[in-house]
Amino acid sequence: MLFIIKEATLEDLATVLTFNSQANINKETELSIDTAVQLFKQMKSYPDYTLFIIMEENRIVGSFSLLIMDNLAHQGTPSGIIDNLAIDVNVKQLGIRQAMLDFSIKYCHDRQCYKLTLPSNEFITDELSDFEHHGKCFVMDFENKTKKEKKNISFLSIITSLKIREATREDLPEILDLYAQPGMDDGSILSTLQATIMYKKMRSYPNYKIFACLSEGSIVGTFALLIAPNLIHNGNALAIIEDVMVSPKTQGKGIGKFMMSFAIHASEELNCYKMALSSNLKREMAHNFYKSLGFEEIGASFLIKPPHELTIESIAAKI
C-alpha cells in the first residue's frame, strides 16, 4: 500500500475540515472555511510549521501537522511535535498512522531534531520500538472543564517575592547556567554568542517566548512557551511548554509551581485547548510534580535516531 504525504494547500482545507467534522460531536462549533484559511495562514507564519495531507490513489485520506521548534537548551538542537491528526473514518487507519510516523521521523531527522514528541497515545505504534525512548509526555486538557476547575490552582498571588517576565538577551548567561544542570544538558550548553543567535531566531516566531523567573533580582527559574494555531478543537491553539528549569539553590520553594501556574494561566487566556510538555525519563520527581498540577501522562517522546533500514521518500511513505 502506498501513501503519498505532501504539504497541504488552501484548496485542500475543505477536505481536511470534513475529516474534522466526522470526529466532532458538537456540530455547532465547526470551523468555517474562512476561519480555517486564516488559521492556515497563521500556521505558515511560523518558521517550520506545516499542515500535511495523506493521499491514497489521488484521494486525501488524512491530515496532520508537524511543528519544528528551535530552542536554547540541548545545544540548540530543535524538536518536533505532531498534532492536528484527522483521518477519514471510512478508511483503515492503522496504515495511515504508520505512514504519518515514518514520514515525521524522516522529516525531523533531516532537520537534525533531537526528539519527536507524540502528545497522544493514538500516535504510538510498534514501529517506535526501534527508537530510543526519550521521555514522557504530559498533557493538561483545558477542554475538560471539571479537571480545569479542580486542578488549575493559581499560585500567582501567593509567592509575592517572585516575578516572571519575558527573558532578554542580557539574561542568556544566567539561563544557560540553569540548562547546564545534571538531568538537563549536563554542562553541554551553547556559548553566549550561539545562544544570542538562537534567541533572535526564536523571537521571529509569532508566539514563542522564553520567560525568566526572578527572586530579589536574580534569575531562579526559566521556561519556554509556544502557542501554535491549529485546525482542530474548534480552532483553539496548542500550548507547548519546554525547558522548565529551577536553580538548584532554590528548588523546593514553590518556584516551579509558580512558573507552571503562570504558563497555564497564560495558555487559558489565549483559549488553548491543551498544554503539552515532554520530560526526560530520568526526571521522575518532575513527572510527579506535573501530575500533582493536573497533567496526565499521555503519549511519549522519542530520540530521532532512525535505523538504517528506514528509508522514506521526501513526499512518500510506503507500507
BELDAWO-V53903 format. One record per pair of residues at least 12 apart in sequence whose C-alpha atoms are under 6 Angstrom apart, sorted by the first residue. I is the first residue (numbers start at 1). J is the second residue. Records with the same first field share a line. If there is no record, write none. Layout:
I: J ; J
This chain:
1: 319
2: 318
3: 55 ; 56 ; 317
4: 54 ; 55 ; 316
5: 53 ; 54 ; 315 ; 316
6: 52 ; 53 ; 315
7: 52
8: 51 ; 52 ; 53
19: 86 ; 87 ; 88
20: 86
46: 205
48: 68
49: 66 ; 67
50: 65 ; 66
51: 64 ; 65
52: 64 ; 65
61: 87 ; 88
62: 86 ; 87 ; 88
63: 85 ; 86
64: 84 ; 85
65: 82 ; 83 ; 84
66: 81 ; 82
67: 80 ; 81
68: 80
74: 185
75: 189 ; 190
77: 113
78: 113
79: 113 ; 114 ; 115 ; 116
80: 116
81: 116 ; 117
82: 118
84: 232
99: 317
109: 304
114: 303 ; 304
115: 302 ; 303 ; 304
116: 301 ; 302
117: 301
118: 299 ; 300 ; 301
119: 137 ; 299
120: 298 ; 299
121: 298 ; 299
132: 302 ; 303
133: 302
134: 280 ; 301 ; 302 ; 303
135: 279 ; 280 ; 281 ; 300 ; 301
136: 278 ; 279 ; 300
137: 277 ; 278 ; 297 ; 298 ; 299 ; 300
138: 276 ; 277 ; 295 ; 296 ; 297 ; 298
139: 275 ; 276 ; 295 ; 296
140: 274 ; 275 ; 295
141: 274
142: 273 ; 274
143: 273
151: 294
154: 261
155: 258
162: 214 ; 215
163: 213 ; 214
164: 212 ; 213
165: 211 ; 212
166: 210 ; 211
167: 210 ; 211 ; 212
207: 226 ; 227
208: 225 ; 226
209: 224 ; 225
210: 223 ; 224
211: 223
220: 246 ; 247
221: 245 ; 246 ; 247
222: 244 ; 245
223: 243 ; 244
224: 241 ; 242
225: 240 ; 241
226: 239 ; 240
227: 239
236: 271 ; 272 ; 273
237: 272
238: 272 ; 274
239: 275
240: 275 ; 276 ; 277
241: 277
